[in-house]
């Protein structure tokens, strides 16, 4: 299962049924879980802990040292869950000691061609990065987020679960859960109705989220006024509560 031209460093640990293609390199301190597929010309460096069933396509660069000029070769790491797909030319960098010292990626994500996950990012599960989408350092991306092709997210921004970032958008502030964002800079464009329906959100829950969106974006409130207006609704509905808690915890401010 290991092509003769592949280079596997002695301290790398490969699980069962791992396939490594021609001219790929797996560096020191890489732990690669069962059933992973590493196609030709892939580079995986460590320290990296990678779960099972991940598929790395040609010319992906995974676990490389970051591009932050403050980085001085400290032993930071990359942690990846299970069943992710990293397509051609995808790049993922390890963390820095200025944050938690690690970049973290969940499970069942799709990173299309030439996407980039920078240092110290925390990516949830079931996320899609379309071609050339990039997240700068320290960005947090929630579960079920879709980043459209050629979109970019500024450092330290948080993208809430189930949100949708339109192609070519530039995100400079936090995007609340369930919200569609579009433009440069990105502004709110409604809620991600179709995505939420596909994931089984009920009609009643969608109605509550729409009402909350109107309070935040359509009634001329300040952010604080909108959160206050949603206090009783957030107590009664878990998804509205998730929305208001995200806004209250935002450090960069939300898109408006």
N, C-alpha and C positions, 0 to 999 in steps of 0.2 A: 504493500500500500504506500510505501515511500519510494519516490522515484530516485534512481541512483544519482542524479545531478542535484538533488535537494541537499541543503546544508542544515543539519539539526545540531545545535550546540549541546555539549554533554549535560549541562544542567537543565535543559528543557525537559519537561515532562509531558508526554503524549498519552492520552487515554486509549481505550480500546477502539479499534475500527476507524482510526484516523487515516485520512488519505492526504498525501502531500505530493503536489505535482512538480514538474520539472523546474529547476532553477529557483525554487522558493527557498527562503531563509527563515528559520525559527531560532531566535536568539536565546541567550542565557536567561534563566529565571522566568521562562514562559511556561505556564501550565495550560495545556490545551485539552479540553474535555473529550469524552467519548463521541464518536460519530461525526467529528468535525471534518469538513472538506476544505482543503487548501489547494486552490488551483495553481497554475504555473505563475512564476514571477511575482509571488506574494512575499512581503516582508512583515514578520511579526516579531516585535521586540518586547522586552520586559524591563522591570517586573510587570507581568500581566497574568491575570487569572481569568481564563476564558472558559465558559461553561460548555455544555454538550450541544451537538447538532448545529453548530454555526458553520456558515458557508462563506468562504472568502474567495472572491473572483480575482482574476489577474490584475496585477499592478496595484492592488490594495496595499496600503502602508498602515499597519496597526500597532499601536503601543510605542510609537516613536517619541523621542524627547520633544517637548513643546517648543513653540516659537516665541515664547515670552522671554524678553531680554534679561529679566531678573533670574531666570533659571540657570543654576550653576551645577548641573549634573547631580542634584540631590536624588536619592533613591525613591522617587515617587512611583505610582503604579496606575494601571488600568484594570478595571474590573468589568467583565462582560457576562451577561446572563446566557440564556439558552435560545437556540433556534433563530438567531439573527442572520440576516443576509447582508453582506457587504459587497457591493458590486464594483465594477472596474474603476480603478483610480481613487477609491474612497480612502480618506485619511482620518485617523483617530489618534490623538495625542494623549500622553499621560498627564497627570496633574502637577501642581506646584505646591511648595511648602507655604506659600502665601494663602492657600485655601486649606482644604482637607487633605491635600497630598495625593488625590486620586481623581481620575475620571471614571464615571460609573455609567454603564449602559444596561438597561433591563433586558427583557426577552421579547422575542417575536417582532423585532423591528426590521424595517427594510431601509437600507441606505443605498440609494441609487447611484449611478455613475458620478464620480467626481464630487461627491459630497464631503463635507468637512465637519468633524466634531473636535473642537479645540480643548485645550487643557482645562481641567476642573469642571467640565460640563457634567450635569446629572440628567440623564435621559431615561424616561420611564419605559413602558412596554407598549407594544402595538403602535409604535410611532412610524411614520413614513417621512423620509427626507427625499423629495423628488430631485431630479438631476441638478447638480451644482448648488443645492441648498447648503448653507453654511451657518454654523453657530459659533460665535466668538467665545473667548474664555469665560468661565464661571456661569454660563447660561444654564438654567434649569428648564427642562421640557417635560410636561406632564404626559400621562398615558393618553393614547389615542389621538395625539396631535398629528396633523399633516402640515408639512412645510412645502409649499409649492416650489416649482423649479426656479432657480436663480434667486431665491429669497435669501436674505441675510438678517441675522439677529445680533444686535449690539451686545457687547460684553455686559455681564451681570443681569441681563433681562431674564424674567421668568415668563414662561408660556404655559398657561393653565390647561388642564386636561380637556380633551375633546374640542379644542379650538382648531381653527383652520387659517393658515397664513397663505394668502394668494401669491401666485407666481410673480416673481420680480419685486416683491415687497421688501422694504427695509424697516425692521422693527427696532425702535429706539426706546420704547417703554414696555412695561409689562402688559401682556395680553390676558385678560381674565378667562376663566374656563368658559367653554361653550361658544365663545365669540369668534366670528369671522373677521379677519383683518386684511386690509388690502391697501396698497399704495406706498409711496415713498415721500415722507414717512408714513408708516402704516396707520390707518384710522379704522374705527369699527364699522362693519358693514352688515350688521345683523347677527343672528345666532346661527350656529351650524346645524340647521334643522335636519337636513338629509343625513348627515353623519350620525346625529343622535337617534333618528328613527332606525337606522341600520343596526344600532347597538341596543335596541330594545327599550328605549325611553318611551314611557307611556304618553298618551295625548295630554293627560292631566299634568304630568311633570313638564312637558314642553310648554304648556300654557303658563305655568308658574315661572319658568325660566324667561319666557317672553315678557311677562309682566315685570320681572326684575330688570331685564334689559332696558325696558322703557323708563323705569325709574332712574337708572344710571345714565342713560344716554339721550332720552327724548324729552325730559321735562325741565331741563335747564337747571337741575340741581348741581351743587358742588358735589364732589365725591363724598365728603362727610355727610352732607344732607341726604344723599341717595342711600348710603348705608343705614343712616338713622331711620329713613322711611321704610326700609326693608326689614327692620328689626323683628316685627311680629311674623312676617312671612318666612324669614330665615329660621325662626324657631320651629315653624310648622313643616318646613320642607328641607330635606337634607341637601338637595342640589343647590337651592338658593343659599343655604348656609355655607356650602362650599364656595360659592361665588363671593359672598360678602366677606368670608374669612380671608380669601385670597386678596381681596382689595385692601382689607385692613392691614394685612401683613406686607403689602407691597412697599418696597424701599425706593424704587425708581419712579413710582407713580404709574398709573395705567394709561393706555392709549385713549385719546379723547377725539 
